Amino acid sequence: MAKANYDDFATTIIELVGGKENVNSVAHCITRVRFKLKDESKANTEALEATEGVIKIMQANGQYQVVVGNNKVEDVYDAVLKIGGFAGGGSVDEDEDEGPKTLGARAIDLISGIFSPMLGTFAAAGIMKGLLALITQFFPAFANDGAYTVLYTVADGMFYFLPVVLAYTAAKKFKMNEFTGIAIGLALVYPTMVALTGGEIVGSIDIPLLGTFSWYSTFLGLPLIMPASGYTSSVIPVILMVWFGSMVEHWSKKWMPASVKMFFIPLLTMTLAVCLGYLVIGPVATAITNILATIFQLLFNLPVVGSIVGSLVVSAFWMCLVIFGFHWSLIPICLVNLQQLGYDYALCSQIGHSFALGAVLIAMYIKNKDANFRGIALPAAISAFFFGITEPAIYGVALPNKKAFVIACIGSAAGGLVIGLTGSVIFMSGGLGVFNWLSYIDINNVLGAGSTYMIWAIVASAVSAVVGFVLEFVTYNPEKEHA
C-alpha cells in the first residue's frame, strides 16, 4: 500500500475499532499499531482482518493490536494519530505476548533493530562505493582525481565510522543517553588508537589453540590487544560496549546524587565501557578469530576432500562470519597463501554469497508490493548483486526475515560447492561482486590456469543466484512473514 493511501487506511482502522470515542490510547511496536480500547467488543475484528493492508488482529495484554507489518507500521501509526487526533504513546518494546524467544532469535532481532534506522543511508553508501569501483575499473586515472576522493568519502565514510552510527542506534535500543553512546563509538575509531596497530609490536604471547596475541601498547601494564585494522567498520564490539554502558548508566542512576548526575554518570559510563572494550571485548574477539582461522586451515588441509569441505563451510557460513566480524579470520590465511603459493584457496569459495543474497532480495522485491519494503530491498539488492556490498541487504532485509537469510546461505553454499569441486582458486586479493571474478585469472601463469577459474567463478555465482532466487520465490509469503 502506497504511503499516499495511509490516511484512508487509518480512517478505516479507527472506524472499525469502534471510532475515536472508543480509543483510550495508541502506541506501536515493530509490526503492530496497538490500541487500548474502552470496549473491545465494539471493534469489528472480522471486517478489520478483511481490510487490505491488515495482516491480522491480535488481542493480548489488554491491547487490541492491528498487525500491518514492520515496513509501514510507523507511517500507519502516524496517520492514525493525525486522523484520530490522539496523543500517541510512541514506540513500545517488541511484542511481549509472543512468548519467550531463543537466544539466537533475540540476537537477530537486536542486530536488525539496531540497523533499521540507518538502512537507507547505508544502502546509498554501498551503491556509491560500487559505482566508484565500476568507474575506476574502466577509467583507472579517475582514482587520482580529487572528485574521486570527495565521492569516496561519501561511499566509505559510513562504513569506516560505522561504530559511531551503531553506537547511536544501539544506545536508543538499550535506552541509554545517545550522546554517551556516540562517545563510546568515537573512542573505538579515534585516530590515535587506529594508528596503534601500525606501530612496533611491544609484546606477544602464544597460547595453544588460541594462536598468537600481539600488542602495541599497554594500559597500566595490561596489554592492549587489537585487530590489525583496529575497530573501524566493526559491528559487534561497539554493540557489546554500548550494552555494557547502558547497564552501568541504569545502575548509577539509582544511587548517584542528583547534583552530580549530569556529568558523573556519562563519565563513569564512558570510562568503564571503553576500558572494557579495549581490555576484554577486543581480546575475546581476537581469540575467537584465531580459533576460527585454525579450524579453517584444518578443514582445507584434509586429505582429498579438503577443498570441497572447506569451501562448503566457508561459503555456507560466510555471512554469519561477516555479521560478527569473524570473517577476518580468513584474511591472514589468504595473504600468506598469496605470498607463499601465488594463489589462495581460502577466500575464493565465498564468491557466490553476494549473488545469492541479491537474488533472494530480487525474489522478495517481485512478490512484495509494499512500497516501503521495495524502497529498501531494491537498492540493497543492487548493492549486493553487482558490487558485493552486502551489509544493507543482510541487516536490512535478510536477517530480520531469518528464512531469507538462511536461503541466501544455502545459495552461497551451492556456489561454494562448485568452487570446491573444480578446485578453483584466486590469484589476487581483488574487488567485490562481479569485480571479484577478475581475481580468478591466472595472470602470472602460476598454475597455467588462464581464465579457467574465472569461468568457474562466474558459474558458481550464477548457481548461487539461481538457487537463492528459486528457493525464496517459491517459499516467500510477504503477508505472513512480515506480520
C-alpha angles and dihedrals in degrees: 000000000000119000090243089069097053094095091058090042091052091048090054093049093050092049093049095049088060102276133280092298091060094056121093097175143341132216136153141217129194096294109011143062103221121209128190102207129196090221118012091191089071091062116097100223095173093053092045093052089051091053115107109250095028111107098187144321124247128188114198141132091015092302133116103217124199108198111211101155133260094271097069107013095109093050092048090047092051090049091050090052092049097046095041097039089229128160101237126229092213126218119340132194119287116282108303092186093065091083131237118332129212119255090251093051091049091050092051093047090049095050095044091046091053092050098044098084093055101041099108094051091041092054091046091053090049092052092049090051090052094046091053090050089051094049095047090047090064099026107034093174090066088073088071094052122101089233089064091052093051094046091046089059086059091048102042104024092081092050096043094050094036093125089062093052092045091048089060097047092041090051089055090047093050092043098240133130106293094213091053087052091050090052089055091051092048090053089058094056099034106141095234091056093044090051093053094083090056091061134078120303109244097186146355140183134200115221118186112252092359096070132216122334118199129183135193100199141008137234109220087327095316116117118251101219113190138168114265091253096040118231100305111131090010123139116184101046094059093044091053091046093050091046090053089045090053089054091051092047095049091046095048092050089064096063111014115107113254092235093067102028096098096068107012095058093055090043093052093042097049095043096050095041095048094044091049090048095054098037103038115008094047097050092045090053089048091051092052090048091052092049091051091049090054092048093050092050091052092049095050091046095055110124116263097339098049096104093049097044094043093047092049094050095045095045094044095049101030095106091047088054090049092053092057096035093245094123085090087077089077097048096077090048090051095048093048091049093049091050098044103030103023091235139056132223099182106069099031095080095066092067093108101051097087092045092050091048093047092048091050090054092047089054090050091046092054095050100037112074096184108123095213093051092047091050089059100035101051099053090043091050092049091048092051100037100047106020104029093236099139106165096091090050094045099046098031104044119356102046097047088050091049095191091061089052092051091049091050089053090051090050090049090051090053090057091045090054090057090052092047095047093049095043091231119174138181124244099198140023097252142160133307134260114000090354089062088069089075090063089070095062112106094224096165093043092242093155099009089245098132109185095333095107091047089057090052090048089055090048090049091050091050092048091050092049094048094047092047095046097046096046093047095043092051096045104032117108107174096194095054099036095050095047 
